[in-house]
Amino acid sequence: MTVDWIALDWAADRQRVWAMQGGDVVSETAHEGGLTVTPQGLISLISYWLSDKPLPIIACGLLGPVSGTIPCAPLADGAWSMDLGDPRVHLHVIPGLKQKTPVDMMQGDETRVAGFLALNKDWDGVLCLVGSETRWVHVSAGEVVSFQTFMTGAVLGALAAQTGLHQWLNSPDLEVAAFDAALSDAMAKPERVLARLYSIHAEGVLDGLSQGQARGRILGGLIGAELAAARPFWLGQQLAVIGQGAMAQAYVDALAAQGAPATLADEPRITRQGLQVAWRALST
Amino acid sequence: MTVDWIALDWAADRQRVWAMQGGDVVSETAHEGGLTVTPQGLISLISYWLSDKPLPIIACGLLGPVSGTIPCAPLADGAWSMDLGDPRVHLHVIPGLKQKTPVDMMQGDETRVAGFLALNKDWDGVLCLVGSETRWVHVSAGEVVSFQTFMTGAVLGALAAQTGLHQWLNSPDLEVAAFDAALSDAMAKPERVLARLYSIHAEGVLDGLSQGQARGRILGGLIGAELAAARPFWLGQQLAVIGQGAMAQAYVDALAAQGAPATLADEPRITRQGLQVAWRALST
């Protein structure tokens, strides 16, 4: 199989590599877990595809600088060529975007915004990008106008790994009624988010909440607190959620419960599409 | 050295053992980290002191049931005798307290409340107990009237262990001005707590916040969100913070900034005092 280029997404909690032939995926590999960014680590992720002929890599995520300042197009700065000191590799990194007030940044989501816009021409509205952070990105006339990042996913992961709540989070069960009730309670009193977490634990111990009920309440409580704070982003806007799995669906459901319908876009496809936009710009 | 009894505090993140002669501490050992509660684990913590003569142990924390329902005196149910199947040990466990609405519980703090009241006769007001959880306990006429638990400490620990924020939390530096500003911002907009955490990270990366500034903001942001939600507990009340180290001092400072002065009581001393109250009740 010939491979023209490598699409690489280097996030805080996982790295994904697509070996590409034009717009087609030849193969895909994923590494779960946080890897420190090093040239050796990068080379090892793609070593299978290396040969004498220099291989272009288009990467987004933690590898690069955060150089673009909004408002700007998501790929305004193109891709930066970075020298890895290895003649088998031509690395091009898509820089992240920053916002001055309130201070915020993204490293990877700019590529997903570009991918989404490539598939949805002239789309205006707000994208909710669900990952280890959740990022609400207001897009207008092809530019990122403003955005806000919440640590919801990272906090949930940390709670599951490190606290007594792990016993309620180690099953995929999620009871919808418990999620809905917690969501609506959290939106009404978002400041109680840290108290509510312990109350769920106490109800689990004392009243025998099921795992699905407890997990539904924890997710509903965290996402509800976030929706309360992100209201200016989703209220009265055209909305799309970019994500995968239960968390992305939870955001879609939570928004629907506020009368704010959102389409769901599959995150890996959108990421690959964004990297492809950058690849095409380099090749022409 | 003769030892009359053992005082034991078994918390989620540490276990402490005091070998006691009446009211005097003969020796003290501490184990940091979460241990699963087992008879073997308990025996191993106190094995040095075991002999043919049965040794009384007075314990609080995760070992026992949660049997008392408030309003009640902190040690209303006394201490439960539990059989470890080892003739060298007489184990007495102080049961935890629960609250029906909103559902909440404590396992260990009831003993600290008793210890504080033993040292401060006829004290009425609100105790803020700072640990892996923070618990606000309203005490009146010797009884626990109501309480509320926040997962602030556990969330902070989980963020430090598991997320990108660890780089700002692995130093003891804390800039007071940054703490104060974040506290006041968080109290005004507590619902933004999960967004603010990422914003601090972005400012650290983009604007070169110092570790002391970033840590000050993270603590100020979390404690501010908690104070906003716990306002009914501390507003216009006589206050005491029971804790240790920088976190306890941060609560005292945060309350002082709201015009709510609190005395600071040293947690290990208060815990030991509470266990001693239970020991005396058993011995008479």
Interface residues (C-beta under 8 A of the other chain):
Chain A: A12 V66 K98 P102 V103 D104 M105 S132 E133 Q148 T149 F150 M151 T152 A154 V155 G157 A158 L159 A161 Q162 T163 G164 L165 K189 P190 E191 R192 V193 L194 A195 L197 Y198 S199 A202 E203 V205 L206 D207 L222 A225 E226 A228 A229 A230
Chain B: A12 V66 K98 P102 V103 D104 M105 S132 E133 Q148 T149 F150 M151 T152 A154 V155 G157 A158 L159 A161 Q162 T163 G164 L165 K189 P190 E191 R192 V193 L194 A195 L197 Y198 S199 A202 E203 V205 L206 D207 L222 A225 E226 A228 A229 A230
